[in-house]
Structure formats: C-alpha cells, structure tokens
Amino acid sequence: MFRRKTEGLIAAPFTPMRADRTLNLDAVDDYARWLRHIGVVGAFICGTTGESMSLTVGERRQLAERWVASAADGPRVIVHVGHNSLPDCLELAAHAQSIGADSIACMAPFFFKPAGVEGMVAWCEQVAAAAPRLPFYYYHIPSMTGLSIDVSEFLKAASGRIPNLAGIKFTSDDWDDLQRCLQIEDGRFDVLSGRDELLLTALKLGVRGAVGSTYNYAAPLYQALIAAFDCGDQARAAELQAVASMMIDLLIQCGTQPLAAFKWFMSEVGVDCGPVRLPLAELTAGQIASLHARLETTGIHSWLKPRPPATRCEP
C-alpha cells in the first residue's frame, strides 16, 4: 500500500495571522498560488513552521480545510496532526481524511513521552488508523519532541502494524539512521529530509524528497542545487548549498526565536503571513534593519524568482 515516492521540495508553510494574531485564512489562497508559482510539489501544513502547537484544534481544522480547498489544483497537502492529546490527534486525522487531504503526518507527544520505539509505534498505530485511506508519515524531530529513537527500527516495527505507513519526515542529524531507513524493505518507504541547510548531504545518501521552511521562498535556489547534483556538478551544488546555509544562518542568528525571522522573511518576499503568536516574539526594528543589510550579502534575492527548469545537463 502507499508506495508513492516524493521527488522534489515540499514547503512547510507558515500560518498566516492578522495583526491581532488571529488566523488570516484569506491569505491561504495567495499562499497556495505562490507555492504553485515557485514549483514546490507539496505543502506540509500545521507543522513546526506552522506553529501548530500554538494553535487550537479548531484553528488547525480551519487551516486544513482552507489549504485543501486552495490547493485543489496545486501542491499536495500533508496535514500534520500531532498533539499531546491522543483524542485530539485522532480527531485531526479523521478530519484530514474527511476533507480530502493527500496525507497526514504525526510527531511524537512531547510532555508525557512514548516509551521508545514500541511506544511510538503504538501511538502512531492509533493515529494512522483514524485516517486509514491516507498515507501516514511519522514526523521525527527530536530537537522539539525530546524523543530520540532509531527511526529505522521504528519503520521495521511499524511496517506490519500500520497498513497505511508511507514513510517519514526525518529532521535529525543521524545520517546513519537515515541511510538505514532508505534501505528497509528494498527502499519501500518515502524518506523526506527535514534539514534545509543539509539538503545536499541528504541527496548524496539517496533522498529525493525534502520538507522545509525555507522552501517557502527559496525553492528556486534548492531546485538549482538538485539539478546541479543530478548532473554530477558537485562543485556547483556545494556552492548553492553554501548560499542557502548562509541565508539560514543569518536568519537563525537574529534573536533567540528563529521562526520569527523566517516568518518575517516570508512576508518580505512572498506572502504576508503576519506576526508569530506568543510565546514567540516579533523581531525588533533594529533586528529587521540588520537582517535586511546582511541578507543582501548572500545574494539570496536573486534566487527568489522561479527559473526555467533544466532540461538537460551541460556537457
């Protein structure tokens, strides 16, 4: 079941908000058009970038409904349904299936944590069963959940228990584990890299699909990186990865809450997504001025417009 493999970039959208930090659902239509324009293949909504744990279940349902409607002829929609409450996970999963989402994903609960691989499989088994017609992805992000497990062991244990298990979103630096995941059952699972700044490393290991926040605005840069890699131009691919990494480093270094900088940049160059929601804090005027100046040195703005896809490799 569910053997579709991802080729290309999936953006992790920010959640658009008004000045009073309520949802701005009307912005989703423009957002979906923007993602079609820059050529990403999917939208991973209500995840970490989407501030999902700062949203109510009702808000997440509204967002999912609007994204599915807005992206009907565009990128596929993966709805993150993770929550600390299992009944809320089940509600969000069933709702995603009922509105016609393409897939669901779930990170580990992070207050009371599952007991290792077995505990995570048991959790995901119930969540996936709430939407049995949708491909299910385990979203591995130990930096946020505090749950560090061997994901390849998770896939082995879950394979026979979760019929709709499609793959994983792997946001970790354990490259040995990622490589093992790619090899399980002759490469059965869809392994999506979640580290934008290390996309080239993931490509070298055999990954073909990725989910990330900076794909919201810099997808053309990463698409050129992938094209260079596919043509065997390792030097060019490394050069483009360095540009992306410099951009990411500058955004991360701006204050103590990087997501605020990432969301601000989206509003500057793509779609106005408004402020972040507390407990995240907005950038100060000084931080914004500094970022403007420093980002110019990366040359990133020249990569923010779609470019014709490469049709062949240069000899």
N, C-alpha and C positions, 0 to 999 in steps of 0.2 A: 504494500500500500504506500502511497505518497512518496514517490521517488523523484519528484521534480527537483532539479538542482538549480541553484541560483547562479547566474552569470552576470556580473556587474555589481553596481552600487545600489544599496538601499539607504535612503536618508532616514535619520531618526528625527522627526520634526519636533520643533519647539511648540509648546502650547500657546496659541495666541491669546493675549489678555488685554483688556481695556485698562485705562489709567487707574481705575479703582480695583484692579486685579480680579475682576470677574471675567469669565470666558468671553472671548470675542469669536464666536462661531462663524460670523460672516467672513472673517479673514481666511477661513479654511478653503473656500472656493479659489481664491487667488493663490493660495499656497499650493494646492493641487495642480493648478495650471503652471506655476513656477517649476514644480518638480518635473512635470512633463517636458517643459521647455529645456531644462538642463540635462535631460536624458537619464535620470535615475530610474531603476526598474521597480522600486517599491518604496513604501513608507512604513516605518516601524513606529507606530504611534503609542502614546501613553507610556513610554519607557522612562529611563533616567533623564534623558534630554527633555522629555515632555513633562517633567516634574510630576510624574504620576502619583507619587506618594504624598504630594501636597494637594491633590485633588480629591473630591468626594467621589463615591461610586456613581452617583447621579451625573456628575460632570463628566466622568470618563465614558459613561454610556452616551451622553450627548455628543462628545467628541467623536466617538467611534461611528455613530450614526452619520454625522456630517462628513467625516472622511470617506466612508464607504460610498455615500451619495456623490461627493465631489470628485472622487477618483474612479468613477464608474468606467470611463474610457481611458484611464491613465495607469499610473503605477499601482501595483498590487498592494493591498493594505494588510499588514500584520498587526494585530491588536495585542498589546501586552496586557495581560490580565492578572499579573502578580499582585499579591496583597498579603498582609499579615494574617488576615482572617480567611480561612478556607471557604466558608459560605460565600464571602464576597468574591473570591476567585471563581467559584462555580457560577455565580450569577453573571459575572462579566464574561466568562467563557461562553455560556449558553446564549447570552445576548449577542456576542460577536457572531455566533453561528446564525442566529435568527435574522440578522440584518444583512447577511451576505458577505462578511469579511472573508478574505482569502486564507488567512492562517491566524493562529494565536500563539503567544509565547508567554512564559511564566518564569520569573526569577524566584529564588528561594525566599521564604519568610525570614526576617532578619531580627526579630525580637526574641521569640522562642524559636530556636533553630532546629531543623531536622537533624536526626542522628545519622550523620554520614550519608553514604551512597544509598543505603537501604531506605533511610528516612526520606531522602529526596525523591527516590523513585515512588515511594508510597504517596507522597504529596502530589507529584506530577500525574500519577496514575488517575487520581480522582479528578484533577483539573481537566486533563485531556478527555476523560470520559464524559464531561459535561458538554463537550462540543465534538462528538465522535466523527462528524463529517469533515472537520477541518484539520489540516496538517498542524501538528503541535511541535513547538520548539522549546527546549529548555534554555533559558537565558542565564548563562553562567557569568556572574560579575562579583567575584569575591571581595573586591575592594569596597563594594557598597553593602553587600549582604553579610560579610564576615564568614560565609560558608565556603571553605576550601575543600573541595573533593576532587578526586581523579575523575574527570569527565568521561574518559574512555571507559572506565569501569561503570559509570552511570549508564552509558549507552548500551553496554553489554547486558547489564541487569534489566534495563528498561525495554530492550528490544522485544522480548517475548511477552511483556505485560502491557505495553501501550501500543495498540494496533495503529494508531494514527501518529506515532512518533516520526517526525520528518527530519529532525536534526537539532542543531544547537546554535545559539549565538554565543560566541566564545570571546569574552572580554577579560583576558588574562594574559600574563607573560609566560605561562608554562608551555613553551613551544614543543617540548617533547610530548606533552599530553595532547596538544592539538594534532600533532602528526599521527599519534596513535588513533585519534578519533577519525582521521581521514582514511585509515586503513581497515577499520572494522567492517566486517561482512563485505569485503571487496569494494569498499568505498560507498556503501549504501547511503550514508547519511549526508544531509546538506549541512556543511560546516561553514558558518558565516563568521568571519573575523570581525571583532568589535574594536580594534585598535587602529584608528586612522593613521596615527603617526608611525605605525609599523606595518602598513599595508604591503609594502614591498617584501618584507620578511615573510608575511603570510603567503604571498604569491609564490615565493620560492619553495615553500613547503607543499604547495599544491592547491591552496584555497582559490576559488574562483568567484566567490561572492563575499560581500562585506556590508556591514551596517555601521553607520557613523553619523555623528552630529555635523561634522564639517562638510559632509557630502551635501548638506542643505544649500551651501553656497559655492563651494569649491569643487564640485563634481567634475567640471571640465579639466581641472588640473590632474585629478586622480585618474580620469579616463585616459588622458595622455600618458600618464605613468604606466597604466595597464597595457596600452598599445605599445609603448616602448619595450616593456618587458616581454610581451608576446612576440615582438620582432627580434628579440635577442640583444637589444641595445641596453645592456646593463648599466652603462655609464649614464645614459640619458635618464633611465628610470631612477637611478640613485640621485641624480641631480634634482628631479622633480619631487622625489620624496623629501629631500632636504628642504625644498621651498615649503612644502606642506608642514614639515616638522617645525620650521622656523615660525610660521604663522601660528601654529598651535601653541608653541612655547610662549609667544608673546601674549596670547590670549590667556593662557593659564597663569602667567606671572602677574596679571593685572588684578591685584586684590586677592582675597582669600577664598573667593567663591567663583571659580572659573565659569560656571554655567551662565552667570550674569553677563560675562564678557562675550561668550559665544552667542547668547540670545541678542545682545546689543548689536553684534556684527551682522546677524541675520537681518535685523531691522534696517541697518545701514545699506545693505547691498541687495537684498532680495525682497522679502515680505516683512511688513511691520508687525512684529509679534508682541509688541508692548513690553511691560515690565515682567520681572520674575516675581514670584509670590513668596512672602515670608515663610520660613526663616531666611531665605536667600535675600541678599541686599543688592540694590541697584548700584551701578558704577557711579562714582562721583564725577563732577565736571572735569576735574583735574585728571582723573584716570582716563576719561574719554579722550581728552586732548592729547595725552601722552600716547595712547593707543593709535590714534589717527596718524601721528607723526612716525611712530615706529613701524606700523604696518606698511607704510609707503616703502620702507627699505627692503621689504621682502619681494616686491614686485607682484604680490598676490592679486592686485586688482586687475592685472592684465589677463588673469586666468578665470575671471568670474563670468565670462560670457561663453556660451556654447560654441564649439568649433566643429567644423565638418569632421565626421568620423573618418579615421584612417581606413582606406580600402585595401591597402597593400603595404607590405614592408619595403622600404627603400633598399636597393641592392647595396 
